[in-house]
Amino acid sequence: MSPVVKKKPEKQKLPSKYVLLIYTFIAFLLMAITFSGMIPDSFLRNSFGAVIVPFQRGIASVTMTLTDAATKKASIEMLNAENMELRAKIDELEEENTLLLQDKYELSSLRDLYALDNTYTDYEKIGARVISWDANNWFSSFTIDKGSRDGIEIDMNVIASGGLVGRVTEVGYNWSKVTSIIEDNVNVSSCILHTQDNLIVSGGIDMYDKGYLSFSQLVDTTGAVETGDKVVTSYISDKYLPGILIGYIATMENDSNHITRSGLITPVVDFSHLSEVLIITRTKDALE
């Protein structure tokens, strides 16, 4: 026989209508007690405060936290916007400063060319801008933005920074190539300005890297040549017009023949910073 399973007695539930009546009674009872004055107002206020104030404090704290967070976010966004605006202004000012410096440099360069033009008033000249340098020896040769359409011809002399740069060796329609006097194996017949003693000025990249050009075959019969004397192109030069400044005597020494002297010249032209030049529009052959 199977065992008999005893069922747990079910809990009896109070009908909902009785529950409602009980709550209603309690509510009326509390109202009656309140209006009868049996419970002081201070007790009610204190009880209300004890229950409500902590909630109010919590709500106020959360509200303040949220408000601070929103304020900080707005401040950060405003600072980021101001920072971006300031950066834009700084970039704009840097660009303007660069343009002003460029204008200042170009103005100084143009003034130098103007002064140079006035120095060699006997020669007609045309200005040109350097547009590229030789890839191998960029000090020694470069290209300018003037060519045959501008009347440029081979062997026209080029000057800048107060003195001789070189001569035109190639001519295109709107460009020309200039070979400078610091190019290796370039020799220029020259003379000392105040004594007219002849000498040969020779180019050389290695020597120019040290800041000099070399000279040789100076015949100084009177011993009047001194360091600092001006060296200019001579009348016997076959490619260069006479009287163009090359540089200044830096050092001298007597050659082994005890007749001529050799040494170094400080060139007047800064070949490493050429940007504008003047081309003399007459060749040496045209003057003869």
HELIX and SHEET records of a PDB file:
HELIX    1   1 SER A   16  SER A   36  1                                  21    
HELIX    2   2 ASP A   41  THR A  119  1                                  79    
HELIX    3   3 SER A  148  ASP A  150  5                                   3    
HELIX    4   4 ILE A  205  ASP A  209  1                                   5    
HELIX    5   5 PHE A  271  HIS A  273  5                                   3    
HELIX    6   6 LYS A  284  LEU A  287  1                                   4    
SHEET    1   A 7 LYS A 125  TRP A 133  0                                        
SHEET    2   A 7 SER A 141  ILE A 144 -1                                        
SHEET    3   A 7 SER A 176  SER A 180 -1                                        
SHEET    4   A 7 GLY A 163  VAL A 171 -1                                        
SHEET    5   A 7 ASN A 157  ALA A 160 -1                                        
SHEET    6   A 7 GLU A 276  ILE A 280 -1                                        
SHEET    7   A 7 LYS A 125  TRP A 133 -1                                        
SHEET    1   B 7 ASN A 187  ILE A 192  0                                        
SHEET    2   B 7 ASN A 198  SER A 202 -1                                        
SHEET    3   B 7 LEU A 213  VAL A 219 -1                                        
SHEET    4   B 7 THR A 260  PRO A 267 -1                                        
SHEET    5   B 7 LEU A 245  ASN A 254 -1                                        
SHEET    6   B 7 LYS A 230  THR A 233 -1                                        
SHEET    7   B 7 ASN A 187  ILE A 192 -1                                        
END                                                                             
